[in-house]
């Protein structure tokens, strides 16, 4: 089994052998029930492709907030990996894909036995903490239009090695969950951006019509 693990390209050959020996590549689609809190107590996942949403919901008013979108290179669940406790979140598979699944106890052993592995995990946790901090700041300091434009800019810029926009395939409801608002507000903002010639939004695919206009909009907001 030759694994293409983005974050683990330079790991020790012995560790790679262990990951290939103890790990199992599992496929998932929208109907599967992988990644729930009980499953995360037993296994640790490194995503090879697909898209998985991690969120919280207020059961009284139905309002949902997306915390992370997991895709190629992401890992789940680092919270349970580090503290060994149940992590109460909602997990929804948005796009079919696959992941390397390893026993979580083995992943904990690797953190201590292989310093490179531990460093990768800690750097990844730090990047996730930054995302949560940025989300909290955005929800407090910026209005919905500002948050949407910022999300679009970040998504179009993408992540190193990422082949497609993270927003591709997401409904306006799912985009709203990313920025802490509701669908009709996103509908209104995207309609205005389309009317202004800033972007296109067809078949759940947001693309730029004018980078200059988007940058001008960003400058006017920030």
HUJO-V222082 format. One record per pair of residues at least 24 apart in sequence whose ideal C-beta (glycine too) atoms are under 7 Angstrom apart, sorted by the first residue. I is the first residue (numbers start at 1). J is the second residue. D is the distance in Angstrom with one decimal. If there is no record, write none. Layout:
BEGIN
i:I j:J d:D
i:I j:J d:D
END
This chain:
BEGIN
i:3 j:100 d:6.3
i:5 j:46 d:6.2
i:6 j:72 d:6.5
i:6 j:73 d:4.1
i:6 j:161 d:6.0
i:7 j:73 d:5.6
i:7 j:120 d:5.4
i:7 j:124 d:6.9
i:8 j:120 d:6.5
i:11 j:116 d:5.4
i:11 j:117 d:6.6
i:12 j:114 d:5.9
i:12 j:116 d:6.1
i:15 j:110 d:6.5
i:15 j:114 d:4.6
i:15 j:117 d:5.9
i:19 j:102 d:6.7
i:22 j:102 d:5.5
i:22 j:103 d:6.5
i:22 j:106 d:5.1
i:23 j:100 d:4.6
i:23 j:101 d:6.5
i:23 j:102 d:4.5
i:24 j:101 d:5.2
i:25 j:98 d:5.6
i:25 j:100 d:5.7
i:26 j:98 d:6.6
i:26 j:99 d:5.9
i:26 j:101 d:4.9
i:27 j:98 d:4.7
i:28 j:93 d:5.7
i:28 j:96 d:6.4
i:28 j:97 d:6.3
i:29 j:93 d:6.5
i:29 j:96 d:3.9
i:30 j:93 d:5.0
i:30 j:96 d:6.7
i:32 j:93 d:6.2
i:35 j:76 d:6.2
i:35 j:91 d:4.3
i:36 j:91 d:6.2
i:37 j:86 d:4.9
i:37 j:87 d:5.8
i:37 j:88 d:5.9
i:40 j:76 d:6.9
i:40 j:77 d:4.2
i:40 j:80 d:4.8
i:40 j:87 d:6.1
i:41 j:80 d:6.1
i:41 j:86 d:6.5
i:41 j:104 d:7.0
i:42 j:103 d:7.0
i:42 j:104 d:6.1
i:43 j:101 d:5.0
i:43 j:102 d:6.8
i:43 j:103 d:6.4
i:43 j:104 d:5.7
i:44 j:81 d:5.6
i:44 j:102 d:5.3
i:44 j:104 d:4.6
i:44 j:107 d:4.1
i:45 j:75 d:6.7
i:45 j:76 d:4.7
i:45 j:99 d:4.4
i:45 j:100 d:6.9
i:45 j:101 d:5.5
i:46 j:75 d:5.3
i:46 j:99 d:6.1
i:46 j:100 d:4.5
i:47 j:71 d:6.1
i:47 j:72 d:5.7
i:47 j:73 d:6.6
i:47 j:74 d:4.9
i:47 j:97 d:6.7
i:47 j:99 d:4.8
i:48 j:72 d:6.2
i:48 j:97 d:6.7
i:48 j:98 d:4.7
i:48 j:99 d:5.8
i:48 j:100 d:6.4
i:49 j:97 d:4.2
i:49 j:98 d:5.9
i:50 j:95 d:5.0
i:50 j:96 d:5.8
i:50 j:97 d:1.6
i:50 j:98 d:6.6
i:51 j:94 d:4.4
i:51 j:95 d:3.9
i:51 j:97 d:6.8
i:52 j:91 d:6.4
i:52 j:93 d:5.4
i:52 j:94 d:6.5
i:53 j:92 d:4.6
i:53 j:94 d:5.5
i:54 j:89 d:5.3
i:54 j:91 d:5.9
i:55 j:89 d:6.8
i:55 j:90 d:4.9
i:55 j:177 d:6.3
i:56 j:89 d:6.2
i:56 j:90 d:6.5
i:57 j:90 d:5.9
i:64 j:177 d:4.8
i:65 j:177 d:6.3
i:65 j:180 d:5.7
i:66 j:177 d:4.3
i:66 j:178 d:4.7
i:67 j:132 d:6.9
i:68 j:128 d:6.9
i:68 j:131 d:6.9
i:69 j:166 d:6.0
i:71 j:166 d:6.9
i:75 j:124 d:5.8
i:78 j:121 d:6.6
i:78 j:124 d:6.5
i:78 j:125 d:5.2
i:78 j:128 d:6.8
i:80 j:104 d:6.9
i:81 j:107 d:5.9
i:81 j:108 d:6.6
i:94 j:169 d:6.9
i:95 j:169 d:6.2
i:139 j:180 d:4.9
i:144 j:179 d:6.4
i:144 j:181 d:4.6
i:144 j:185 d:5.3
i:144 j:189 d:6.7
i:145 j:189 d:5.2
i:146 j:221 d:4.9
i:147 j:179 d:4.1
i:148 j:179 d:5.7
i:148 j:186 d:6.5
i:148 j:189 d:5.1
i:149 j:217 d:5.9
i:149 j:218 d:6.1
i:149 j:221 d:6.2
i:151 j:178 d:6.1
i:151 j:179 d:5.8
i:152 j:199 d:7.0
i:152 j:206 d:6.5
i:153 j:214 d:6.9
i:153 j:218 d:6.3
i:156 j:208 d:6.1
i:165 j:206 d:6.5
i:167 j:206 d:5.0
i:168 j:204 d:6.9
i:168 j:205 d:5.3
i:169 j:204 d:5.1
i:170 j:204 d:6.3
i:171 j:204 d:6.4
END
